[in-house]
Amino acid sequence: MPLSGTLVKQTTIKSDGDVFHEIFRHRPHHISEMSPNNIKGVNLHEGEWGTVGSVIVWDFFHDGKSKVCKEVIEAIDEEKKSVCFKVIGGDILEAYKTFLITVHVDTHGEENVVTWTFHYEKVNENIDDPDSLMEFCLNVTKDIETHHLPKSN
């Protein structure tokens, strides 16, 4: 079983794709309000929100446990509406030597497709692929979508 891998999942959202990208680029600290059952808090550790090289610390619930993830923003592509984070500390690095997370939004009129891509290297062959972490990201995506849909009376 290879130690390195890539995992890609897509989901369609009905809310505005530009807003979704803007949240991950400039306002990840607001995600805890949109997905409180998953994200406890997001704090800026170094740099400025929305700039390459900034370090962000996520406090979150995953697999029934409270976890922490420290990430640096590796790249931002406004044209492609993508943000790439490199995990540099926290619980994820107990299982993976390297872990890159890219969130990308394709906007086509009413249809917006969010693509999550993980590039990773496991610390050993006994480590599972990060499928449950991908499900976690998709759940957060749906929470953000629900938060931004018009409220019906």
N, C-alpha and C positions, 0 to 999 in steps of 0.2 A: 504494500500500500504506500503510495507516494506521500511524502511529508508536506510537499507544497501543493497548493490548490487554489482554485478560483470558484466562487459560488456567486451566481447571478440570479436575481429574482425581480420580476416586474409586477406592478399592480396599477390598475387604472383608478384615478381619483376624479371625482366630479367637481371638487373645489379648484380654485385658480392655481395653475402650475407655477406662474410667476411668483405668487405669494408663497407657495411651498418652498421654492428655491430661496427666496429672500429670507425666510425663517431660518433655514439651515446656514445661510451665508451670514446674515447680520443679527439674527435674534434667536439663536438656539436656547438662550436663557429663558425664553417665553414658553418653550415646549413643555416644561413641567406643569404649566397651567392648562395645557391642551391635552396632556396625557399623564394625569397625576397618579394613576395606578402603575405606571411604568417608570416615569422619570421623576425622581425626588427633587433634583436641582441641577443646574448647569452654571458653572462659574468660570469667569475669565481668570486664568492664572497668570498670563503674561501676554503683552501686546494689546491689540484692539480688536473688538468684535469685527468679523468680516474681512480680516486681512491675513494674507499668507504669512506663516511663521508664528501666528498667535497660538497660545496653548490654552486649551479648554479642558475643564474637569467635569465629568458627568457622574452624578450619583443616581443609581437606578436599581430597579428590582428585576432580576432575571433568574429564571428557574427557582423561584421561591426564596431567593436570597438577595440581600442588599449588597450591591457591588459598586465599584468605582472604576472609571476609565479616564485616563489622561491622554489627550490627543493634541497633535499639532496640525494646523491647517497646512497641508502640503501644496494644494493647488485650488484655484478658483477659475472657472471658465464661464463668464457671463453669457457668451453666445450659446454655448451648449447647456447652460443652466446646470452646471455640476460643481460639486465641492468634494475634494478628496482630503480625508483625515488619515493621519498615521498614528496608530496607537503607540504611545511611548511610556505608558505606565498603567498600573492597576491590575485588576483581576484577569483580564483577557490574556495578559502576557504570562500568566501561570501555565497556560496551555499552548500558547503560540509564541514562537520566536519573533515573528513579524506579522503584523496585521494592518492592512490598508482597507479603508472603507470609503467607497465613492457613492454619493447619492446624486442622481442625475434626473432631470425632468424634461420630457418631450411634451411640448404644448402644441396641440392641433385643434384649434377652435374649442369646442366643448369638451373634447377628450384630452386628458393629460395622463401621461404614463410616467410613473416613478420607477426608476431602475436602481436597485441596490446592488453593488458589486463588492465582494470581499476578495482580496488577494492575501493569502496567508501561508505561513510555514509552521507546522506543528512542532512541538518540542520533542515528540517521539511518536511512533506508529500506534500507540495505545490511545491517542487523543482522537475523539470523534471530529468529523467535519462540523463546522459551526452552524448547522441547520437551525438549532433552537435560537441562536443569536439572530439569524436571518428572520425567523418568525417574529421575534421581538421587534425588529426594525419595521417589519410589515405592519405589526399591530400599532406601533407608534404612528406610522404613516396614516393608518385609518383613523386614529384618534385626531390627528391634525386635520385630516379631511373633514371629519364630522364637526369639529370646532368651527370650521370656516364655511360650512354649508348654511344657507339661509334657515333661520329657525321658523318652523311652522307654528301657528297659533293654535 
